[in-house]
Amino acid sequence: MDESPQDAPQPTTPPQDGPGLSRKERRRLEREMRETQSQGQERSARTRKRLKTAGWVIVVVVVLAAAAFGVSSYTGYMTQQPGQYDAFAQCLTDQGMVEYGAYWCPNCARQKLDFGNSFRLVNYVECAAGDPEGKAQPALCDEKGITGYPTWITKDGQRLVGRQSLESLAAASGCPL
């Protein structure tokens, strides 16, 4: 049986001194084969590099997602734990004291830190529109004439503007510290 030229296996190297090939044609074929091999190697290197980069991106995304979940779970857990000043914070609320603040205000953030986990018991009104938690009440703050943050207002209308020590809040409210 004769094999047709289409069925014959293709040579992987150019013929050495095959009939009908001149030296010039043989060099051209060798050059083409080297270029083809080189292009294939470059493509393989690019593909490996892309896969490696994609792998790192996936690893980073997974780690960040796990960290975000862990932090939010821990934060949620911690805000439910009793704080050192729970009785004091509850007394301030019972005595009608209200803190007006803004989420972007550094002194408001420090005032919250003064209370620690007990801050959840403080009667707090967010004044800044755009509050990430969506609890802003700018109309109420305008109605109360709030112009600085934080501002504490007692039930009899006394205003304490700026970050207050826990001792000054105890003196204004009559709550034991």
C-alpha positions in Angstrom: 0.0 0.0 0.0 1.2 3.4 -0.9 0.8 6.2 1.6 -0.4 9.4 0.1 1.7 12.5 0.8 -1.1 13.8 3.1 -1.0 10.7 5.3 2.7 10.6 5.6 4.1 11.7 8.9 5.6 15.2 8.8 9.3 15.4 9.6 10.2 17.2 12.8 13.6 18.2 11.5 14.3 19.3 8.0 15.8 16.7 5.7 19.6 16.7 5.8 20.4 16.5 2.1 17.1 15.4 0.7 16.5 15.4 -3.0 15.2 18.6 -4.4 16.2 20.9 -1.5 18.9 23.4 -2.1 21.1 24.5 0.7 19.2 27.9 0.7 15.8 26.2 1.0 17.1 24.0 3.8 18.4 27.1 5.8 15.0 28.8 5.2 13.2 25.8 6.6 15.5 25.5 9.6 15.0 29.3 10.3 11.2 28.9 10.1 11.3 25.9 12.5 13.4 27.9 15.0 11.1 30.9 14.8 8.1 28.6 15.3 9.6 27.0 18.3 10.7 30.3 19.7 7.1 31.7 19.3 5.7 28.7 21.0 8.1 29.1 23.9 7.2 32.8 24.3 3.5 31.9 24.2 4.0 29.3 26.9 5.9 31.7 29.0 3.2 34.4 28.7 0.5 31.8 29.5 2.5 30.6 32.6 2.9 34.2 33.7 -0.8 35.0 33.3 -1.8 31.9 35.2 0.7 32.7 38.0 -0.7 36.3 38.2 -4.3 35.0 38.2 -3.4 32.5 41.0 -2.0 35.3 43.2 -5.1 37.5 42.5 -7.3 34.7 43.6 -5.3 34.1 46.8 -5.3 37.8 47.7 -9.1 38.0 47.2 -9.7 34.9 49.3 -7.5 36.2 52.1 -9.1 39.6 52.1 -12.6 38.1 52.1 -11.7 35.8 55.0 -10.2 38.8 56.9 -13.2 41.0 56.3 -15.5 38.2 57.5 -13.4 37.6 60.6 -13.2 41.3 61.5 -16.9 41.8 61.0 -17.7 38.7 63.1 -15.3 39.8 65.8 -16.6 43.4 65.8 -20.2 42.2 66.0 -19.2 39.9 68.9 -17.3 42.6 70.8 -20.1 45.2 70.5 -22.4 42.8 72.3 -20.0 42.2 75.2 -20.6 44.2 78.5 -18.4 47.3 78.8 -16.7 48.8 81.8 -19.1 51.8 81.8 -22.4 50.1 81.1 -24.1 51.4 84.2 -22.8 54.9 83.7 -23.8 55.0 80.0 -27.3 53.6 80.8 -27.6 56.2 83.6 -26.7 59.0 81.1 -29.4 57.8 78.8 -31.9 57.4 81.6 -31.2 61.0 82.7 -32.0 62.2 79.2 -28.5 63.1 78.0 -28.0 63.0 74.3 -24.8 63.1 72.3 -24.9 64.7 68.8 -22.0 63.9 66.6 -20.7 63.2 63.1 -19.2 60.0 61.7 -16.2 61.9 60.3 -15.5 63.9 63.5 -12.3 62.8 65.2 -13.4 64.1 68.7 -16.6 62.1 68.3 -14.6 59.0 67.6 -12.4 59.6 70.7 -15.6 60.2 72.8 -16.9 56.8 71.6 -13.5 55.2 72.6 -13.8 56.7 76.1 -16.9 54.6 76.6 -15.6 51.5 74.8 -18.3 48.8 74.4 -20.5 50.8 76.7 -21.1 53.4 74.0 -23.9 51.2 72.6 -26.0 52.3 75.6 -25.4 56.1 75.0 -28.2 58.0 73.3 -26.3 59.1 70.2 -27.7 61.1 67.3 -25.7 61.1 64.0 -25.9 64.6 62.4 -23.8 64.2 59.2 -25.7 63.3 56.0 -23.9 60.5 54.2 -23.5 58.4 57.4 -22.2 55.0 56.2 -24.7 53.3 58.6 -27.6 55.3 57.1 -28.8 56.6 60.5 -28.2 60.4 60.0 -30.8 62.8 61.4 -29.6 66.2 60.1 -33.0 67.8 60.4 -33.1 66.9 64.2 -29.6 68.3 64.6 -30.6 71.5 62.8 -33.7 71.8 65.0 -31.5 71.5 68.1 -29.1 74.1 66.8 -26.1 71.8 66.8 -23.1 73.6 65.3 -20.1 71.7 66.8 -19.3 68.1 67.4 -19.7 66.4 69.7 -22.4 68.3 71.5 -24.0 66.8 74.6 -27.4 68.2 75.7 -28.9 67.4 79.1 -32.6 67.0 79.7 -32.8 70.6 81.1 -31.1 71.9 77.9 -27.5 72.5 79.2 -25.0 72.1 76.3 -21.6 70.6 76.6 -19.7 71.2 73.4 -16.6 69.2 72.4 -15.2 66.0 73.8 -16.1 65.7 77.5 -14.3 63.7 80.1 -16.4 61.0 81.8 -16.1 63.0 85.0 -17.6 66.1 83.4 -20.5 64.0 82.1 -21.0 62.5 85.5 -21.1 66.0 87.1 -23.6 67.3 84.5 -25.9 64.3 84.7 -25.6 63.4 88.4 -24.7 59.8 87.3 -22.1 58.0 89.4 -19.0 57.1 87.5 
